[in-house]
Amino acid sequence: MPYKEQEPQMSVKSTITAQFQQVAREQDRTLAPLSDELKLVQSGLDSLSFAIIVARLEDSLGVDPLTRPRPSSFL
């Protein structure tokens, strides 16, 4: 099997940051500097922007970012 060079994967955090920045540009919104302490309401984005981000993150990461993982039960 030949060696296939893989593209470096973005971290989850950098993927999220990139989506925030891209959606802000597309929706003509001024995005506040992103940090772990920033509250979403202070980000400069509106509900439509957040809906777009959530849908894109679900597509790119393969999980719904709004659902919590269920705890595993051990038998």
N, C-alpha and C positions, 0 to 999 in steps of 0.2 A: 504494500500500500504506500503510495508516494506521500511524502511530507507535504502537508497543506499548512501554509502560514496563516495563522488566525489574526484577525484584527484585534487590537487591544480593546477589552471591554471597559466601558465607562463604569465607574462605581455608581451605586444607587443614588447617592447624594449628588454626584455630578450630573446624572441623568435628570434628576428632579430640578436641579438648578437650571440646567439648559432648557428644560420645558418652560419653567417660569419666565426665563428671559425671552424665549422665542414667542410665547403667547403674549407677553407684554408688548413686544414689537408689533405683532400682527394685529392686536386689538388697540394699538396706539395708546397704551397706558404707560404711565411713569412708574417704574418699579423701584421700590425702596431697596437699599442695600440688604441683601439676604443674609440672615444669620440664624443660628439655632434659637435665639431668644426672640426673634421678630414674630409678632402675632400676625396671623393671616389678614385680619382686618386692617392692619397698618401697612400691608404690602403694596397697596396702590392698585390691586386688581379687584375686579368685580365678580359677581357670581357666575356670569357667563365664562369669564376667563378661567375660574376654578373648575367649572364643568369640562372645559376643553382640556385642561391639564390632567384632570382625573382620567378622562377617556384615553388620552395619549399615553399616560403612565400605565394604564391597564394593558394597552396594546404592546408597549415596549417592554414592560417588565413581566407581563404574563400573570399578574395578580391584580385584584381590585384593591387599590390603596386605601379604601375606606372600610374594608372588612378586617376584622381581627382574626388571627389564626385561632382555631379551636384547640383547647387543651387536649392532649392525647390522653386516652384512658388506658390504663394498664390492667390487664386481666390477671 
